């Protein structure tokens, strides 16, 4: 999968160093993946939540952080929509949130 907006994740881990290695691990795994449907994501990440609008929520660092991406299965790409603490995640609408830098 191609990852759109890795710079957004990089910016986040610069502000939250405890997330860096966990996000880098997710990036490596996602780049190697070839997901063609949500069930394949659930096979790899049992704790992932599949939402409407092709969105997926990943727990990062044991649920310390939440990552929301939109998956374009046809184009083998994921676009980062949100990365934040669990508390920040609780304050947003995961189905409509967009990146803000």
HUPEMO-V311942 format. One record per residue. N is the residue number from 1. RES is the residue in one small letter. PSI is psi in radians with two decimals (none if undefined). D_LAST is the distance of its C-alpha to the last C-alpha in Angstrom with 1 decimal. Layout:
{{N/RES/PSI/D_LAST} {N/RES/PSI/D_LAST}}
This chain:
{{1/x/2.47/23.1} {2/x/2.49/20.4} {3/x/2.08/16.9} {4/x/2.25/14.2} {5/x/0.68/10.8} {6/x/-0.54/12.3} {7/x/-0.54/10.0} {8/x/-0.74/7.4} {9/x/-0.73/10.5} {10/x/-0.80/11.5} {11/x/-0.73/8.6} {12/x/-0.79/9.5} {13/x/-0.37/13.2} {14/x/-0.59/13.0} {15/x/-0.42/12.2} {16/x/1.34/14.6} {17/x/-0.48/17.4} {18/x/-0.24/19.5} {19/x/-0.26/17.3} {20/x/-0.99/17.5} {21/x/-0.61/20.9} {22/x/-0.72/20.5} {23/x/-0.69/17.4} {24/x/-0.68/19.3} {25/x/-0.75/22.3} {26/x/-0.75/20.6} {27/x/-0.83/19.3} {28/x/-0.78/22.8} {29/x/-0.75/24.4} {30/x/-0.68/22.3} {31/x/-0.57/23.0} {32/x/-0.30/26.6} {33/x/2.77/26.7} {34/x/1.01/28.1} {35/x/2.33/27.5} {36/x/-0.10/29.4} {37/x/2.78/29.3} {38/x/-0.60/27.8} {39/x/-0.56/30.9} {40/x/-0.59/30.2} {41/x/-0.76/26.9} {42/x/-0.56/28.9} {43/x/-0.71/31.5} {44/x/-0.66/29.2} {45/x/1.57/27.0} {46/x/-0.52/29.4} {47/x/-0.03/26.9} {48/x/2.56/24.3} {49/x/2.22/24.2} {50/x/2.16/24.6} {51/x/3.12/23.3} {52/x/2.98/23.9} {53/x/0.56/22.1} {54/x/0.42/22.3} {55/x/2.59/19.7} {56/x/2.41/20.3} {57/x/2.19/19.3} {58/x/2.43/20.0} {59/x/2.22/20.9} {60/x/2.39/19.7} {61/x/1.00/21.8} {62/x/0.69/24.5} {63/x/0.20/22.4} {64/x/-0.51/20.5} {65/x/2.73/17.2} {66/x/2.38/16.5} {67/x/2.19/15.0} {68/x/2.27/15.0} {69/x/2.68/15.6} {70/x/2.30/17.4} {71/x/2.20/20.4} {72/x/1.52/22.2} {73/x/-0.74/25.5} {74/x/-0.64/27.3} {75/x/0.04/25.0} {76/x/0.90/24.4} {77/x/2.61/20.7} {78/x/2.48/18.0} {79/x/2.14/14.5} {80/x/2.23/11.9} {81/x/-0.49/11.0} {82/x/2.48/10.3} {83/x/2.30/11.0} {84/x/3.11/12.2} {85/x/2.90/15.5} {86/x/-0.70/18.4} {87/x/-0.73/18.3} {88/x/-0.67/14.7} {89/x/-0.71/15.8} {90/x/-0.35/18.9} {91/x/0.00/17.0} {92/x/2.94/15.4} {93/x/1.89/17.3} {94/x/-0.40/17.0} {95/x/-0.21/18.6} {96/x/-0.18/16.2} {97/x/2.53/12.7} {98/x/2.78/10.0} {99/x/2.52/6.6} {100/x/2.21/3.8} {101/x/none/0.0}}
